[in-house]
Amino acid sequence: MCIAAWTGGYANTFRGDKIDEVVHFLDVDLTAYDLTKANYKKHWNDSTQHTKKILFDDSANNYRNVAFRLSAASG
């Protein structure tokens, strides 16, 4: 389980007019990364394709392959 919160606003200019009902991590300000619209789109598409390859069905094994955990000793 993971709990995360995005407390910023709609700061990702690459998302264009796509405004969801909620603000989330896709809305983070990316100006510090010197991305162009084309570069952003390439990273987005690559990430989507790689995710589909890893999570090709609803098998628990697929999710275990992309999950991680922190042990108490790592703190």
SULPEQUI-V883041 format. One record per run of one state. SS is the DSSP state (alpha for helix, beta for strand, coil for the rest). FROM is the first residue (numbers start at 0). LEN is the number of residues. If there is no record, write none. Layout:
ss=[SS/SS]
from=[FROM/FROM]
len=[LEN/LEN]
//
This chain:
ss=[coil/alpha/coil/alpha/coil/alpha/coil/alpha/coil/alpha/coil/alpha/coil]
from=[0/12/15/24/27/30/33/36/54/59/66/71/74]
len=[12/3/9/3/3/3/3/18/5/7/5/3/1]
//
